[in-house]
Amino acid sequence: MSSQPKALVILSPGFPKDEADSTCVPAQQVFVKNLKQNFPHLAIVVLTFQYPYYTSEYLWDNVTVTSFGGKNKSGVSRFLIWIRAWIKLRQLFRQYQVIGLLSFWLGECALIGSRFAKRNKLKHYCWILGQDAKPGNKYYEYIKPKAGDLIALSDFIADEFDRNYQVKPAHIITTGIDPSMFSTTGIERDIDILGAGSLIPLKQYYLLVNIVSILRHTFPQIKAIICGKGPEMEPLKIMIKNLDLENNITLAGELPHTDVLKLMQRTKIFVHPSAYEGFGVVCLEALYAGARVVSFVRPMNAAIKNWHFAYMQDDMVEIIGDLLEDTGQDYSSVAPYLVKDSNMAVMKLFSYNERA
């Protein structure tokens, strides 16, 4: 029996630079933090390729992180990051009894992770998390993963990947939420509509502005908040001004994760207008915060309590309007997927069960 400590190595394009960096891959950092808490005897080592934008080795919530500071550069610079990651993996392979490798997204991390695992006869799983399931992912041809090597974030992602690459991921594991991050005190529901995410065209927050503009005719005092940053911030500001919605919609910018969760607990309806979404963990968080959720994309085939789905803007307006008119809404917490269950499901794949 080996005397070396056991370790799971996680490869990711980005990871928080410190504990205060709550907006960097929030779902993944919650997963990793809870993984370490639930399996304290297992060393968790994260290799992050592009962000933070500097080279460093540091401790994050008892997890060892090595940052290669790639800064999303291409060409030779990116290839050199791959070489450094490979060298670090060899070092970890000598230092620990590595139970396997887990890559976030089907991208460069999965390319390096899968090849190193194959060379050293290790388990490797790639967690397909969103747009990496879309057509045109060049890394699919480089890796050619088997179904058993793939974890899909949702039924939607599994079907999307199968449709585009004719490979159906064998495992479906959502990331889940951490209940300990939420306040237990009662809070007034003084926000009618909340949206939170990256302000990019794919997320379609202009639709949310349109929806509020329409609903204001029925609900003149409607109050909405949009959290996030991105290239659509200025167009949204202009749109809100042109529609005379400055008293109805607040663009809050990027907020710490804990602040967004507090807003969710004040919210009646969380609206996620994205045209494409692997599984919006913000939607799960909103459900746990007691809000109703309305979105276009259905992540799971099974129904989820208090989560409503629309096909187009008119449907979303009608659903939200009906919810706002119902003054007897039940804002109790709904928790269909917990992060501890995600932890257990992933560790089962690596045949590791030494829990706290």
C-alpha positions in Angstrom: 0.0 0.0 0.0 1.3 3.4 -1.0 2.3 5.8 1.9 1.8 8.8 -0.3 -1.3 11.0 0.4 -4.1 10.7 -2.0 -5.0 13.6 -4.3 -7.6 14.6 -6.9 -6.3 17.1 -9.5 -8.7 19.5 -11.0 -7.8 21.4 -14.2 -9.7 24.6 -15.0 -9.2 27.6 -17.3 -9.8 29.9 -14.3 -10.1 29.9 -10.6 -10.4 32.5 -7.8 -7.2 34.3 -6.9 -8.2 34.4 -3.2 -11.2 33.7 -1.0 -12.7 37.2 -1.7 -12.8 36.6 -5.5 -16.4 35.3 -5.4 -17.3 36.1 -9.0 -14.8 33.9 -10.7 -16.5 30.6 -11.8 -18.8 30.8 -8.7 -20.5 27.4 -9.2 -17.2 25.6 -9.6 -15.6 27.3 -6.6 -18.5 26.3 -4.4 -18.2 22.7 -5.7 -14.4 22.7 -4.9 -14.8 24.3 -1.5 -17.4 21.8 -0.4 -15.5 18.9 -1.9 -12.6 19.7 0.4 -15.0 20.0 3.4 -16.7 16.7 2.6 -13.5 14.8 1.9 -10.9 16.5 4.2 -8.5 13.5 4.0 -8.1 14.0 0.3 -5.7 16.6 -1.1 -7.5 18.7 -3.7 -5.1 20.4 -6.1 -6.3 22.9 -8.8 -4.3 23.8 -11.8 -5.7 26.9 -13.4 -4.4 27.8 -16.9 -5.5 31.3 -17.7 -6.8 33.2 -14.7 -5.5 34.6 -12.3 -3.3 36.6 -14.8 -0.1 35.8 -13.0 2.0 32.8 -12.0 1.6 31.7 -8.4 1.1 28.8 -6.1 -1.3 29.5 -3.2 -3.7 28.1 -0.7 -7.4 28.7 -1.2 -9.8 27.3 1.4 -7.3 24.5 2.2 -7.1 23.7 -1.5 -3.7 24.0 -3.2 -3.9 26.1 -6.4 -1.2 26.5 -9.1 -1.9 29.4 -11.5 0.0 29.5 -14.8 -1.1 33.0 -15.7 -1.9 32.4 -19.3 -4.0 35.6 -19.7 -5.9 34.0 -22.6 -3.0 34.4 -25.0 -2.8 32.2 -28.0 -0.1 30.6 -30.2 3.3 29.8 -28.6 2.3 31.4 -25.3 -0.6 29.0 -24.9 1.5 26.0 -25.9 4.0 27.0 -23.2 1.2 26.9 -20.6 0.4 23.4 -21.7 4.0 22.3 -21.2 4.2 23.9 -17.8 0.9 22.2 -16.8 2.3 18.8 -18.0 5.4 19.3 -16.0 3.4 20.2 -12.9 1.2 17.1 -13.4 4.3 14.9 -13.5 5.5 16.5 -10.2 2.1 15.9 -8.6 2.1 12.3 -9.9 5.4 11.7 -8.0 4.2 13.6 -4.9 0.8 12.0 -4.4 -1.2 8.9 -5.0 -3.4 10.6 -7.7 -6.8 9.1 -7.7 -7.6 10.9 -11.0 -8.0 14.1 -12.9 -11.2 16.2 -13.4 -11.3 18.9 -16.1 -13.8 21.7 -16.2 -15.1 22.3 -19.7 -14.1 20.4 -22.9 -11.2 22.6 -23.8 -7.5 22.8 -23.3 -7.7 21.6 -19.7 -9.4 18.4 -20.9 -6.9 18.0 -23.7 -3.9 18.0 -21.3 -5.8 16.1 -18.6 -7.0 13.3 -20.9 -3.5 12.8 -22.4 -1.7 12.8 -19.1 -4.2 10.4 -17.6 -3.9 8.0 -20.6 -0.1 8.1 -20.4 -0.1 7.4 -16.7 -3.2 5.0 -16.6 -5.3 7.4 -14.5 -9.0 8.1 -14.5 -9.9 11.3 -16.2 -13.4 12.9 -16.5 -14.3 16.0 -18.4 -17.2 18.0 -17.0 -19.1 19.6 -19.9 -20.5 22.8 -18.5 -22.1 24.9 -21.2 -21.0 26.3 -24.5 -18.4 23.6 -24.9 -21.3 21.4 -25.9 -22.1 23.6 -28.9 -20.9 22.6 -32.5 -17.5 23.7 -33.6 -15.5 22.8 -30.4 -12.1 22.1 -31.9 -11.0 20.2 -28.8 -13.4 17.4 -29.5 -11.4 16.3 -32.5 -8.2 16.5 -30.5 -9.5 14.5 -27.6 -12.2 12.3 -29.1 -13.6 11.5 -25.7 -15.7 8.3 -25.0 -19.1 8.6 -23.4 -17.8 7.1 -20.2 -15.2 9.9 -19.8 -17.8 12.7 -20.0 -19.9 14.3 -17.3 -22.7 16.6 -18.5 -24.0 19.4 -16.3 -27.6 18.7 -17.3 -29.9 16.7 -19.5 -30.0 19.7 -21.9 -26.1 19.6 -22.2 -26.1 15.8 -22.6 -28.6 16.1 -25.5 -26.9 19.0 -27.0 -23.5 17.3 -27.0 -25.0 14.1 -28.4 -26.7 16.0 -31.2 -23.5 17.8 -32.2 -20.9 15.1 -31.7 -22.9 11.8 -31.7 -21.6 11.0 -28.2 -24.0 10.9 -25.3 -22.2 11.7 -22.0 -22.6 8.7 -19.7 -22.9 10.8 -16.5 -25.1 13.7 -15.6 -24.1 15.7 -12.5 -25.3 19.1 -11.6 -23.3 21.4 -9.5 -25.9 22.1 -6.8 -26.0 24.8 -4.1 -24.6 25.2 -0.6 -27.4 26.1 1.9 -24.9 27.4 4.4 -24.3 30.5 2.1 -27.9 31.7 2.7 -29.2 33.8 5.5 -31.9 32.1 7.6 -33.6 35.4 8.7 -36.9 36.4 7.1 -36.6 39.2 4.5 -39.2 41.4 2.9 -39.8 40.6 -0.8 -39.4 44.1 -2.1 -37.8 43.3 -5.4 -40.2 42.2 -8.1 -37.7 40.9 -10.7 -34.0 40.0 -10.4 -31.6 39.0 -13.2 -28.0 38.1 -12.6 -25.2 37.1 -15.0 -22.7 38.2 -17.6 -24.0 41.1 -19.6 -23.3 39.6 -23.0 -25.5 39.2 -26.1 -26.1 35.5 -25.4 -27.8 36.3 -22.1 -30.4 38.5 -23.7 -30.9 41.0 -20.9 -32.4 43.4 -23.4 -35.4 41.1 -23.3 -35.7 41.6 -19.5 -35.7 45.4 -20.1 -38.5 44.9 -22.7 -40.5 42.7 -20.4 -40.3 45.3 -17.6 -41.4 48.0 -20.1 -44.4 46.0 -21.0 -45.3 45.0 -17.4 -45.0 48.6 -16.2 -48.4 49.3 -17.9 -50.0 46.9 -15.4 -47.6 47.3 -12.5 -46.5 51.0 -12.6 -44.3 50.6 -9.5 -42.5 47.4 -10.7 -39.0 47.2 -9.4 -36.3 45.2 -11.2 -32.5 44.8 -10.6 -30.0 43.4 -13.0 -26.6 42.3 -11.6 -23.5 41.7 -13.7 -21.0 43.3 -15.9 -20.1 43.0 -19.6 -20.2 44.7 -23.0 -24.0 45.0 -22.9 -23.9 47.4 -19.9 -23.9 50.6 -21.9 -26.5 49.5 -24.5 -28.7 48.5 -21.6 -28.3 51.8 -19.9 -29.3 53.6 -23.1 -32.3 51.3 -23.6 -33.5 51.9 -20.0 -33.2 55.6 -20.4 -34.9 55.6 -23.8 -37.8 53.6 -22.4 -38.0 55.9 -19.3 -37.4 52.9 -17.0 -34.8 54.5 -14.7 -37.2 54.4 -11.8 -38.0 50.8 -12.5 -34.7 49.1 -13.4 -31.4 49.3 -11.5 -28.2 48.1 -13.1 -26.3 47.0 -10.0 -23.0 46.0 -11.8 -21.0 43.1 -10.6 -21.6 42.3 -7.0 -20.0 39.8 -4.6 -21.7 36.4 -4.7 -23.0 36.7 -1.2 -24.6 40.1 -2.0 -26.4 38.5 -5.0 -27.7 35.7 -2.7 -29.1 38.4 -0.3 -30.9 40.1 -3.2 -32.4 36.8 -4.2 -33.9 36.4 -0.8 -35.6 39.8 -1.3 -36.9 38.8 -4.8 -40.3 37.6 -6.0 -39.2 36.4 -9.4 -35.8 35.6 -10.8 -35.7 35.9 -14.6 -33.0 34.2 -16.7 -33.5 35.3 -20.3 -30.4 33.5 -21.7 -30.8 31.9 -25.1 -28.5 29.1 -24.1 -27.5 27.8 -20.7 -26.0 24.5 -19.5 -27.6 24.8 -16.1 -27.9 28.2 -14.5 -26.8 27.6 -11.0 -28.1 31.1 -10.2 -31.5 29.7 -10.9 -31.0 27.0 -8.3 -29.8 29.6 -5.9 -32.8 31.7 -6.5 -35.1 28.7 -5.9 -33.4 28.1 -2.6 -33.8 31.8 -1.7 -37.5 31.3 -2.2 -38.0 33.1 -5.5 -39.9 31.8 -8.4 -37.7 31.3 -11.5 -38.6 32.0 -15.1 -36.3 31.0 -18.0 -36.3 30.0 -21.7 -33.9 27.0 -21.3 -35.1 23.8 -19.6 -32.0 22.2 -18.1 -33.5 18.9 -16.8 -36.2 16.7 -18.3 -37.9 16.3 -14.9 -40.0 19.1 -13.6 -38.6 21.4 -10.9 -40.9 23.0 -8.4 -41.4 26.8 -8.8 -39.3 26.9 -12.1 -41.4 28.1 -15.0 -40.4 27.9 -18.7 -41.2 30.2 -21.6 -40.8 29.8 -25.4 -40.6 33.4 -26.3 -40.8 36.9 -24.8 -44.6 37.0 -24.9 -44.8 33.8 -22.9 -42.4 35.2 -20.4 -44.4 38.4 -20.0 -47.6 36.4 -19.4 -45.9 34.0 -16.8 -44.3 36.9 -14.9 -47.5 38.9 -15.0 -49.5 36.1 -13.6 -46.9 35.5 -10.8 -46.9 39.2 -9.8 -50.7 39.3 -9.7 -50.8 36.3 -7.3 -50.4 38.1 -4.0 -50.6 34.7 -2.1 -47.3 33.4 -3.5 -45.5 30.8 -1.4 -41.8 31.9 -1.1 -40.6 28.8 0.6 -37.2 27.4 -0.2 -36.8 24.7 -2.9 -33.6 22.6 -3.1 -33.7 20.1 -6.0 -29.9 19.8 -6.2 -27.3 20.3 -3.4 -23.6 20.6 -3.9 -22.9 17.9 -1.3 -24.7 15.4 -3.6 -22.7 16.7 -6.6 -19.5 16.0 -4.5 -20.6 12.5 -3.7 -21.6 11.7 -7.3 -18.2 12.9 -8.7 -16.2 11.1 -6.0 -18.1 7.9 -6.7 -16.7 8.0 -10.3 -13.2 8.1 -8.8 -14.1 5.2 -6.4 -13.2 7.4 -3.4 -15.4 7.4 -0.3 -13.3 8.5 2.7 -15.6 11.2 3.9 -15.3 13.5 6.9 
